[in-house]
Amino acid sequence: MEKPSFRSLDKILRDNSGGLSRIIHHASLMAALSKSVAELLPPDHRAHLHGVSLQEDQSLTLLTESAAWASRFRYLESTVRQGLKTKTGLAINKIIIKVRPPASNSLSGSV
């Protein structure tokens, strides 16, 4: 019976041909995009931006925790779109704002 071969975590992370490197690359792009969007928002709005994603059709999705913040973000759509175009060269076709309530620390309904 052959011994299983193990690769170091460093080698796995540096392997550019695997799916993990694509995931890491995509995550770093989304982090940079999230930072760029946050910088375009008023300071009091930044803590309420919980994530961004960019689809292939150049639509940008922003995540926030409530309908109230979603409404505030909607007023800033043109600012964000124009700011990203100027700052990064990214032409956004549309902005979608979704509400994702914060995760609860308690397990409701459990015994």
C-alpha positions as CSV (number, residue, x, y, z in Angstrom):
1,M,0.0,0.0,0.0
2,E,1.3,3.4,-1.0
3,K,1.8,6.2,1.6
4,P,-0.5,9.1,1.0
5,S,1.4,12.2,-0.2
6,F,0.8,15.5,1.5
7,R,1.5,19.0,0.2
8,S,2.2,21.8,2.5
9,L,-0.4,24.5,2.9
10,D,2.0,27.0,1.4
11,K,2.3,25.0,-1.8
12,I,-1.4,24.6,-2.0
13,L,-2.0,28.3,-1.7
14,R,0.8,29.2,-4.2
15,D,-0.6,26.7,-6.8
16,N,-2.0,28.9,-9.6
17,S,-3.6,26.1,-11.5
18,G,-6.1,25.0,-8.7
19,G,-9.5,26.2,-7.8
20,L,-8.3,27.5,-4.5
21,S,-6.2,30.1,-6.1
22,R,-9.1,31.3,-8.2
23,I,-11.3,31.6,-5.1
24,I,-8.5,33.5,-3.3
25,H,-8.1,35.8,-6.3
26,H,-11.9,36.4,-6.5
27,A,-12.1,37.1,-2.8
28,S,-9.3,39.7,-3.0
29,L,-11.0,41.4,-5.9
30,M,-14.3,41.6,-4.0
31,A,-12.5,42.9,-0.9
32,A,-10.9,45.6,-3.1
33,L,-14.2,46.4,-4.7
34,S,-15.9,46.6,-1.3
35,K,-13.2,49.0,-0.1
36,S,-13.7,51.2,-3.2
37,V,-17.4,51.3,-2.7
38,A,-17.1,52.1,1.0
39,E,-14.8,55.0,0.3
40,L,-17.5,56.5,-2.0
41,L,-20.1,56.4,0.8
42,P,-20.6,59.0,3.5
43,P,-18.7,58.0,6.7
44,D,-21.9,57.1,8.6
45,H,-23.0,54.7,5.8
46,R,-19.8,52.7,5.7
47,A,-20.5,50.5,8.7
48,H,-23.8,49.4,7.1
49,L,-22.2,48.0,3.9
50,H,-21.9,44.3,4.6
51,G,-20.7,43.0,1.3
52,V,-20.6,43.5,-2.5
53,S,-20.7,41.3,-5.5
54,L,-20.2,41.9,-9.1
55,Q,-22.0,39.8,-11.7
56,E,-20.8,39.1,-15.3
57,D,-23.4,41.6,-16.6
58,Q,-21.7,44.3,-14.7
59,S,-24.4,44.6,-12.1
60,L,-23.2,45.4,-8.6
61,T,-25.0,44.1,-5.6
62,L,-24.7,45.8,-2.2
63,L,-25.7,44.1,1.0
64,T,-27.0,46.0,4.1
65,E,-28.8,45.0,7.2
66,S,-32.2,46.9,6.9
67,A,-34.7,48.3,4.6
68,A,-33.9,51.8,6.0
69,W,-30.3,51.5,5.0
70,A,-31.2,50.0,1.7
71,S,-33.2,53.2,1.0
72,R,-30.3,55.4,1.9
73,F,-28.0,53.5,-0.3
74,R,-30.5,53.8,-3.2
75,Y,-30.1,57.6,-3.1
76,L,-26.3,57.1,-3.6
77,E,-26.5,54.8,-6.6
78,S,-25.4,57.4,-9.2
79,T,-22.6,58.6,-6.8
80,V,-21.3,55.0,-6.5
81,R,-21.7,54.3,-10.2
82,Q,-19.8,57.5,-11.2
83,G,-17.2,57.1,-8.5
84,L,-16.3,53.6,-9.5
85,K,-16.1,54.6,-13.1
86,T,-13.7,57.4,-12.2
87,K,-11.7,55.6,-9.6
88,T,-11.4,52.1,-11.1
89,G,-12.7,52.4,-14.7
90,L,-15.4,49.9,-13.9
91,A,-18.7,50.7,-15.7
92,I,-21.6,49.4,-13.6
93,N,-24.8,48.7,-15.6
94,K,-27.0,48.7,-12.5
95,I,-26.9,48.5,-8.7
96,I,-29.0,46.1,-6.8
97,I,-29.3,46.6,-3.0
98,K,-30.3,43.7,-0.9
99,V,-31.1,43.4,2.8
100,R,-29.3,40.7,4.7
101,P,-30.2,41.0,8.4
102,P,-27.3,40.3,10.8
103,A,-26.9,36.8,12.0
104,S,-28.4,36.2,15.4
105,N,-26.1,34.8,18.1
106,S,-28.9,32.9,19.8
107,L,-30.7,29.8,18.4
108,S,-34.4,30.7,18.5
109,G,-36.8,27.9,18.9
110,S,-34.2,25.4,20.1
111,V,-34.5,23.5,23.3
